[in-house]
């Protein structure tokens, strides 16, 4: 369900947000979902984190799953600079996933945590995530459930049906859609790309 038309989600807005968070030492750590992803990653996986922000997930995975190769993309150059300073081996790209043409379907796992609700065209966003994933690869998305995590940045509120209908059933299989976190405020969605 669309919540609002006023879109604050610009690189300028997120540069200011991340700059403030970095200055204050704020990290966006969500151990429950980070641990779940670490367990799902295949051995030696190529992993793409779309909307990686300041790279908290990749830094966690580099420790827990050093066998994998990580790439993060975000349109905040401040966030990406922070990622490069703190991550010893990750590759980080400043760019907008909607217009960036340097990425190809080379990833075993494409992750996007708490990002989809910020996009105006969420169907195209999901299609892009799937197109970057190898056949038999995985797409993992998390987002607020319904409007339980309200923010002026969120353009959409999603429930089980909303998230499932975004995926092309001829090209994907739903592995899991579940609620998690304190008070079950978020959705965890795991999709397998068909061969």
C-alpha positions, 0 to 999 in steps of 0.5 A: 500500500502506498503511504505517501507521495512526498519522497524524501529519499534523495542522496542529499537527504541520506548523506545528511542522515548518514553523516549525522549517524556516523558522527554520533556512532550510530550503527544499524545492527540487527543481529537476528536478521544478520545471523539468519543471512549468514546461515543462508549464504552458500559457501564462497557466495558472491553477495550484493547488498543493495542499499548497504548504507554504512555497511553494517551487514557486510562488516558482520558477514565478513567476520562470520562468513569470510569465505564469501565475496561482498559488494555493497551499493548505496547512493550516499557517497558519505555512507560508501566512504564510511564502508570503505574505511571500515571494511577490509575486503568489501567492494563498495559502489556509489550509485542508484540501483535504478540507473546503474548499469555496471552490475550484472547477474553475477551474484549468488545472493542479493540482499536488500534490508529495509530499502524497498519501502523507500522506492516509488516503483517497488515492482521495478526495484524487485525485478532489478534485484532478481535480474542481478541474481544468478539462476538458482540464487537467492534474493533476501528482502526485509521491510517494515510489516504494514505500517508498524515502523512508520517513518516519513521516509517510507513510501510504502507499507507492505504485508505478506500478500504485497511482498509475494505478489511483487515476484514473478511466479514463473521465475521465482519460488517463495522460500520464506516470508515471515515476521521477525524482530521485536513485536514482529514489526518487520518482514523477512522475505527469501526468494529463490530464482528459478533456473 
